[in-house]
Structure formats: structure tokens, C-alpha cells
């Protein structure tokens, strides 16, 4: 039996990389948190069809369409989906259908040694930050903070070209992606999935202003971060990165669509300062 829960230790220098995805690679789709697939299955179908149009084979986890109140099945069911996909030698990558707020529920049911023994692409964002960071902390596997299958990948009438370009650079090339160019446009419009309003027209986009630099400079290090609110689920647990892992790291955060105010963000970042997280991070030159 492998190590479960958030109690295992690994060497801070351990870094596992999955093989790049290629046409013909198999991607497994999971719902680690919210029961979105059960409420809007057409989004799963659209996302699956797009990945298949790129030449990938897509398999859906057995409990993807489960619904248990606000989650996609029990913690045990969601953990089983992830562990079975990691153990399956025919699966090359695991893609989260959507986020939510409850990936933290099944951390005690994950087998870290089995994940480490079968490194593969793991991608998601928002609440999936909990899994991205926990998996990296406990196993050293490099994970990917990227779009959800039901969100950007399932966009009507097609995913944003910028997102597709960036994904292909990062997931299909074994070399570093290089400069990340800013998107030319963005949208915060929400078209209802349940009523299928999202199939009536594309979302409205507006020009993007480009990057805003609060302090210019250069730095080098491992990228660690994700959704700031979701990272709160890991604080105080062994799944939160230790000082050795964060030494020289570049920290990045995104905010949830709930738009927390600046005062909340300021308080959380001060907590990280008090925890020593910020002081161990890489410094701009």
C-alpha cells in the first residue's frame, strides 16, 4: 500500500516530468469537485469533441456525471477516478472538467506513491489548484495550471485561439515555452450553461490592455501557485509546500470569479509573509 493522505515526505529536489502529449495520446477527464458535468453535459461533449479534433483520444472517468449535492459524487468516487487514471498505462494525461470548492475532500484518499510511479500530464485551475499543488508537494510531479475542459475548451463556437496556442506550446513540446505573450482580448461575460444560453452566441470580448508590471525585473525559479482562495484549503496541512520546496520559487496567484476585494487579498498575502512563504521566494534582479 502506498502513502496516503498528506503525511508523506519527499526530497525537495525531486522533480518528475510527464511525457509531452502527442496526436494519439489518451486524455482522461475527471470532475474532482463541482457537479458541473451532471448539470451541463453538453459542455463536456463540446470539450471532448475539440480535444478529439486535435487528434487525442478522450476517455471519461466513471463518476464524471455523478451528483452528490454540490459535488460530482463522494470523495471516495472522485479519488478513485483520479487514482485509476494515474495507474492506467494507456492514459497519458488527466484533465479536470471544471473546478468548484471541494477537491480538498479526497486528499486523504490519494495514493502519492502510485502517482509518483506513473507521472503524467495533470491539468486544471481554480479549485484544481488544491490538487496541482498537493500533487507537486507530495510527489514532485510537475502539474499544469491551465483551462478547464468545460470552460475555455468548450467555448462556443470554438475555444479562444490564444488559449489553444499556449496549451499546445506547453503540453506538446518538451522544451520550455519561452515568452508568454499577453492575450489580445478577454471576456468576463457569463452565459448560463444550465439553460444552454452559452450555445446561442459567443461571449462578448473586449481588447486586453497587456501586462501591468508593478515592479520590473527578472527572476528564475520553479512556478508555484494557482487560485489564491483554493490554496487556503492546503494551509496548515502537509500538502502545503514546505520552505525547502519554496526556496527560490516564483509565486503566482489568480483570483476566483467571486472577485474577492483588495482587503482580503492583502490579508492573505500578509499571512504568507508571516508564514515565511514570501521571504523564501525568488527575488527580482
C-alpha positions as CSV (number, residue, x, y, z in Angstrom):
1,X,0.0,0.0,0.0
2,X,1.3,3.4,-0.9
3,X,1.5,6.5,1.2
4,X,-2.0,8.2,1.6
5,X,-3.2,11.5,3.0
6,X,-0.9,14.5,3.3
7,X,1.7,12.9,5.5
8,X,4.3,11.5,3.2
9,X,7.7,13.1,2.7
10,X,9.8,13.6,-0.4
11,X,13.1,15.1,-1.2
12,X,12.7,18.8,-2.0
13,X,14.9,18.4,-5.0
14,X,12.7,15.6,-6.6
15,X,11.1,16.8,-9.8
16,X,9.1,14.5,-12.0
17,X,8.1,15.4,-15.5
18,X,5.4,13.8,-17.6
19,X,5.9,12.9,-21.3
20,X,4.6,15.5,-23.7
21,X,1.2,14.9,-25.3
22,X,1.2,13.8,-29.0
23,X,-1.6,13.2,-31.5
24,X,-3.0,9.8,-30.5
25,X,-2.3,10.4,-26.8
26,X,-5.1,9.5,-24.4
27,X,-6.6,12.0,-22.0
28,X,-8.8,11.1,-19.1
29,X,-11.4,13.6,-17.9
30,X,-12.3,13.9,-14.2
31,X,-14.7,16.0,-12.1
32,X,-12.7,16.5,-8.9
33,X,-15.1,19.0,-7.3
34,X,-18.3,20.6,-8.6
35,X,-21.1,18.5,-10.2
36,X,-21.0,20.7,-13.4
37,X,-20.8,17.7,-15.8
38,X,-24.1,16.4,-14.5
39,X,-25.7,19.9,-14.8
40,X,-24.3,20.8,-18.2
41,X,-23.2,17.6,-20.0
42,X,-23.2,19.5,-23.3
43,X,-20.1,21.4,-22.2
44,X,-18.3,18.1,-21.6
45,X,-19.3,16.9,-25.0
46,X,-18.1,20.1,-26.7
47,X,-14.8,20.0,-24.8
48,X,-14.3,16.3,-25.7
49,X,-15.1,16.9,-29.3
50,X,-12.5,19.7,-29.5
51,X,-9.7,17.6,-28.0
52,X,-10.6,14.8,-30.3
53,X,-10.3,17.2,-33.2
54,X,-6.7,17.8,-32.2
55,X,-6.0,14.1,-32.6
56,X,-6.4,13.0,-28.9
57,X,-8.3,10.0,-27.6
58,X,-10.6,11.1,-24.7
59,X,-11.9,8.8,-22.0
60,X,-14.4,9.9,-19.4
61,X,-13.9,8.9,-15.8
62,X,-16.7,6.5,-14.5
63,X,-18.0,9.0,-11.9
64,X,-17.7,12.1,-14.1
65,X,-21.5,12.7,-14.2
66,X,-22.3,11.8,-10.6
67,X,-24.1,14.3,-8.4
68,X,-24.0,14.3,-4.6
69,X,-25.4,17.7,-3.6
70,X,-22.8,20.2,-4.9
71,X,-20.1,17.7,-5.7
72,X,-19.5,15.1,-8.5
73,X,-20.0,12.1,-6.3
74,X,-18.5,11.1,-3.0
75,X,-14.9,11.8,-2.0
76,X,-14.1,8.1,-2.5
77,X,-15.6,8.1,-6.0
78,X,-13.7,11.2,-7.1
79,X,-10.4,9.9,-5.6
80,X,-10.9,6.5,-7.4
81,X,-11.3,8.2,-10.7
82,X,-8.0,10.1,-10.4
83,X,-6.1,7.1,-9.0
84,X,-7.4,4.7,-11.7
85,X,-6.4,7.1,-14.4
86,X,-2.9,7.6,-13.0
87,X,-2.5,3.8,-12.7
88,X,-3.8,3.1,-16.3
89,X,-0.8,2.7,-18.6
90,X,-3.0,3.6,-21.6
91,X,-3.7,7.1,-20.2
92,X,-1.2,9.9,-21.0
93,X,-2.9,12.9,-19.3
94,X,-5.7,13.8,-16.9
95,X,-7.8,16.9,-17.5
96,X,-10.2,18.4,-15.0
97,X,-13.6,19.1,-16.4
98,X,-14.3,22.0,-14.0
99,X,-13.3,23.3,-10.6
100,X,-15.6,24.0,-7.6
101,X,-14.6,24.2,-3.9
102,X,-14.2,20.6,-2.7
103,X,-11.1,18.9,-4.2
104,X,-9.8,19.1,-0.6
105,X,-12.4,16.4,0.5
106,X,-10.5,13.5,-1.0
107,X,-6.9,14.4,-0.3
108,X,-6.8,11.6,2.4
109,X,-7.8,9.1,-0.2
110,X,-5.0,9.7,-2.7
111,X,-2.0,7.3,-3.0
112,X,1.0,9.6,-3.6
113,X,3.4,6.7,-4.3
114,X,1.2,5.4,-7.1
115,X,1.0,8.9,-8.6
116,X,4.8,9.3,-8.4
117,X,5.2,5.9,-10.1
118,X,3.1,6.9,-13.1
119,X,3.9,10.6,-13.9
120,X,1.6,12.1,-16.5
121,X,0.1,15.4,-17.5
122,X,-2.3,16.8,-15.0
123,X,-4.2,20.0,-15.8
124,X,-6.8,22.3,-14.3
125,X,-7.1,25.6,-12.5
126,X,-9.3,27.3,-9.9
127,X,-10.2,24.7,-7.2
128,X,-8.0,22.2,-9.0
129,X,-5.1,24.3,-7.6
130,X,-5.6,22.2,-4.5
131,X,-4.6,19.1,-6.5
132,X,-2.0,20.8,-8.6
133,X,0.0,22.0,-5.6
134,X,-0.7,18.9,-3.4
135,X,0.5,16.5,-6.1
136,X,3.7,18.6,-6.7
137,X,4.3,18.9,-3.0
138,X,3.9,15.2,-2.2
139,X,5.4,13.7,-5.3
140,X,7.4,16.3,-7.2
141,X,5.3,15.8,-10.3
142,X,5.1,19.0,-12.5
143,X,1.4,19.8,-12.9
144,X,-0.2,22.4,-15.2
145,X,-2.3,25.4,-14.3
146,X,-4.5,25.5,-17.3
147,X,-8.1,25.8,-18.6
148,X,-10.9,23.5,-17.6
149,X,-12.5,21.3,-20.2
150,X,-16.0,22.7,-19.6
151,X,-14.9,26.3,-19.6
152,X,-12.4,27.6,-22.2
153,X,-12.0,24.3,-24.1
154,X,-15.8,24.0,-24.6
155,X,-16.4,27.6,-25.6
156,X,-18.9,28.3,-28.4
157,X,-18.3,28.4,-31.3
158,X,-14.6,27.4,-30.6
159,X,-12.0,27.8,-27.8
160,X,-10.1,31.1,-27.7
161,X,-7.2,30.8,-30.2
162,X,-4.8,32.3,-27.6
163,X,-5.6,29.6,-25.1
164,X,-5.2,26.9,-27.7
165,X,-1.8,28.2,-28.8
166,X,-0.5,28.4,-25.3
167,X,-1.7,25.0,-24.4
168,X,-0.1,23.4,-27.4
169,X,3.2,25.1,-26.7
170,X,3.3,23.9,-23.1
171,X,1.8,20.4,-23.4
172,X,3.2,19.1,-26.7
173,X,6.8,20.5,-26.6
174,X,9.4,19.1,-24.3
175,X,11.3,22.4,-24.2
176,X,10.5,25.5,-22.2
177,X,7.6,27.5,-23.7
178,X,9.6,30.8,-23.7
179,X,8.0,34.2,-23.6
180,X,4.3,34.2,-22.6
181,X,2.6,36.8,-24.8
182,X,-0.4,38.7,-23.4
183,X,-3.8,37.9,-24.8
184,X,-5.2,40.3,-27.3
185,X,-8.7,40.2,-25.8
186,X,-10.6,38.9,-22.8
187,X,-14.2,38.4,-21.5
188,X,-15.9,38.2,-18.2
189,X,-19.4,37.7,-19.6
190,X,-21.1,34.6,-18.2
191,X,-23.7,32.9,-20.4
192,X,-25.8,30.4,-18.5
193,X,-24.8,26.8,-19.0
194,X,-27.9,25.2,-17.4
195,X,-30.3,26.9,-19.8
196,X,-27.8,26.4,-22.6
197,X,-27.7,30.2,-23.2
198,X,-24.0,29.5,-24.0
199,X,-25.0,27.9,-27.3
200,X,-26.9,30.9,-28.5
201,X,-24.0,33.2,-29.3
202,X,-20.3,33.7,-28.4
203,X,-19.4,35.6,-25.3
204,X,-18.6,39.3,-25.8
205,X,-14.9,40.1,-25.8
206,X,-13.0,43.3,-25.2
207,X,-9.5,44.4,-26.1
208,X,-6.9,43.4,-23.4
209,X,-4.5,46.1,-22.2
210,X,-1.5,43.8,-21.9
211,X,0.7,43.1,-18.9
212,X,0.8,45.6,-16.0
213,X,4.1,45.5,-14.2
214,X,4.1,46.7,-10.6
215,X,7.9,46.2,-10.5
216,X,10.1,45.4,-13.5
217,X,13.0,42.9,-13.3
218,X,14.0,39.3,-13.9
219,X,13.8,36.2,-11.8
220,X,14.3,32.5,-12.3
221,X,12.7,29.6,-10.4
222,X,10.0,26.9,-10.2
223,X,6.5,28.3,-10.7
224,X,4.3,27.6,-7.7
225,X,0.7,28.9,-7.2
226,X,-2.8,29.0,-8.6
227,X,-6.1,30.2,-7.2
228,X,-5.4,32.1,-4.0
229,X,-8.7,31.2,-2.4
230,X,-8.2,27.5,-3.2
231,X,-4.7,27.5,-1.7
232,X,-6.4,28.3,1.6
233,X,-7.6,24.7,1.7
234,X,-4.0,23.5,2.0
235,X,-2.7,25.8,4.7
236,X,-1.8,24.0,7.8
237,X,-1.6,20.6,6.1
238,X,1.5,18.7,5.0
239,X,0.2,19.2,1.4
240,X,1.2,22.8,1.6
241,X,4.7,23.3,0.2
242,X,7.4,23.4,2.8
243,X,10.1,26.0,2.9
244,X,12.6,23.8,1.1
245,X,10.3,23.5,-1.9
246,X,9.5,27.2,-2.0
247,X,13.1,28.3,-1.8
248,X,13.8,30.4,-4.9
249,X,10.3,29.7,-6.3
250,X,8.3,32.2,-8.4
251,X,4.9,32.5,-6.8
252,X,1.8,33.2,-8.9
253,X,-1.8,33.7,-7.9
254,X,-5.1,34.1,-9.7
255,X,-8.4,35.2,-8.1
256,X,-11.6,33.3,-8.3
257,X,-14.6,34.6,-10.2
258,X,-16.1,35.7,-6.9
259,X,-13.8,38.7,-7.1
260,X,-12.5,38.9,-3.5
261,X,-11.8,42.5,-2.6
262,X,-8.4,44.0,-2.2
263,X,-8.5,44.0,1.6
264,X,-9.0,40.2,1.6
265,X,-6.1,39.6,-0.8
266,X,-3.9,42.0,1.2
267,X,-4.7,40.0,4.4
268,X,-3.9,36.6,2.8
269,X,-0.6,37.8,1.4
270,X,0.3,39.2,4.8
271,X,-0.4,35.7,6.2
272,X,2.0,34.3,3.6
273,X,4.6,36.8,4.7
274,X,4.1,35.8,8.3
275,X,4.5,32.1,7.3
276,X,7.8,32.8,5.6
277,X,6.4,31.9,2.2
278,X,7.2,35.2,0.6
279,X,10.7,35.6,2.1
280,X,11.8,32.3,0.6
281,X,10.6,33.1,-2.9
282,X,12.9,34.3,-5.7
283,X,13.8,37.9,-5.8
284,X,13.7,40.2,-8.9
285,X,17.1,41.2,-10.1
